[in-house]
Amino acid sequence: MPKQPAYGKTAKVLHWLIATLLAVQFPVGWLMPDIRRGMAPGNAMKLHIAIGLVILMLIVLRLVWRLFHPVAPAEALPPWQRLTSASVHWLLYGLVFATAMSGWFFASFRGWQLPLFSGVLLPMLTASGSAAGRLVGGWHQAAGWGLLFAIGIHVIAAFMHAFIFRDRVVQRMLAG
């Protein structure tokens, strides 16, 4: 499949929508109360779960879109930057997916029902209280920290391209 020279509108919208939701999701996740045994999810947790499910659906859609609409690396980039860029992007996809899925496992471990739409519940990924649910759910916070670190690298690289290298790489993902 031939690679496009730049990102299209769909890729840009998905990118910025996911970025915006993650910018909301992290503070909600860290500011909500600690979860204790037998606790039912409060409003902050329900919001965190709802945003997480939307992010999960969007990242899967973004990944499928990228697979069927590949974009060529910027020609101005040296090979090491192309490799690093591709690696960080795939790491971001993987960490967003892992963070969302481990959150779903955590909710399943707690026995929480996850509403997708009014009256439609997502399946439980593990039995309530299961060892597997506890294990995978426990990875949620670590995946979140890893994701935040990878986002930081991505943002720093974008600023470097915009303000130091001035190579117009960032323009490929901006509106216009």
N, C-alpha and C positions, 0 to 999 in steps of 0.2 A: 504494500500500500504506500503510495507516495506521501511524503511528509510535506505539510503546509509550511510556508515561510514564517507565519505568525499565528498567534492564537486568535480564534474566532470569537464572536460575541458570546456564544454558549459557554465556552471554556472560561472566558473572563467573568461572566456572571456567576458561574459556579465557584470559581476561585474566590471572588470577593464576597460572595454570600457565605461561604464556609469560613473565610477569615473573620467576617463580622460576627458570625455565630460563635466562633471560638473565643473572640474577644469578650463576648458576654458570658460564655460558659465557664471560663476559668474563674472569674471573680465569684460567680454564683456558687461554684463548687467549693471554693475555699472559704467563703463566708457563711455557708450554711452550718448548722450545729453538727457536732460529732454524732455519729450513728452508734447507738447502743443496742444490745440484744433485746429483741422483742419490740423494738421501736417501729412504728408505722411511719411511712414517709410524710413529712410535712410539706407545706407549700413550696419551700425553697428546693427540697429534694424532688418534688414532682416537676417543677420547672426545669431543674437540672436534667432529669431523665427525659423530659419532652424535647429539650434542646439537643440532648445527646442522640436521641432517635432521629431527629431531623438531620443532624450532622452525619450520622451513619448512612442514611439514605442518600444524602447529597454526595458523600465521598465515594460511595459505590457508583452512583451515576457519573461522577467526575472521572473516575477510573475507567469505566466503560467508554465514556466519551473520548478520553485520551487514547485508549487502545484503538479506536476506530477513526480517530482524527489526529494522528501523530503530527507533532510540530518539529521541524528541523531545528537543531541547536543553532544559536546565533553564530554566523560565520566568523565574526570578529573575535570569538573566544578562542584562546589557545586550547589545545587538547586537554590539559589538566583541568581547566575550568569547565569544559564540557562534561568531563567525567564526574567532577565534583558536583556540578549542577544536577546532573541526572541522578546521582546517588542521593543527594539531599532531597530531591523531589520524591523519589521512590521511598525514602525513609519517612518523609512526611505522610505519604499515603498509608504506609504500613502502620505508623504510630497513631494516626487518627483512627484507622480501622481497629487497631488493637485496643486503644483507649475506650472507644465506644462499645466494642464487644465485651471487654472485661467488665465494663459498667453494667451491661445487660446480664452477664453471668452473676455479678454481685447482687443485682436486684432479684434474680431468680433464686440465688442462695438464701436471700432474706425472705423469699416467699411473696414478694411484691408483684402484683399484676401490672403489666405495662400496657396502658391504653395507646393504641396507634391512632385510632379515630374514635369518635363517639360509639361506644358499644363494641368496638373491635379490639381484642386483646392480642398482644404478641405472645407467642408460645414461650413457656419457661425453658431455658436452656439447660437447666439442671434441677434436680429435686431440691426442695427447700431444706437447708441445713446440710447438704451433701459436702463431702470433703473436696470433690472436684470444684464445686461452686465456690467454696471458701478459698481454695488455692488460686483459681483463675481470677476471682473477684479481688483477691488481695493484690493482684498485679495492676489494678486500675490506677492507683495513685502513682506507682512507679512509671507506668506508661504515660500518665499525664505529665509528670516531670520531664520524661524523655521528650515528649511532644513539645513542651514549652521550650526546652533547650534547642530542639531542631528548628522550631519557629524562630527563635532568636538568631540562629545561624543564617537562616533564610532571609530575615529582615536585614541583618548586618550586610550580607552579600548584596542585597538589593540596593541599600544605601551606598555601598562602595561602587557599584556599577553606575548609580545615578550621579554621585557627587565626586568620586575620585577618578574612576576610569572614564566616565562620561561617554560610554560606548553605546548608549541608547538601548541596551538590553532590556531595561525595565519598561521601556515604552511598549514592548511587545505585549505586556499584560495590562496596560492602562487603557482606559476608555478612549475610544476614538478610532 
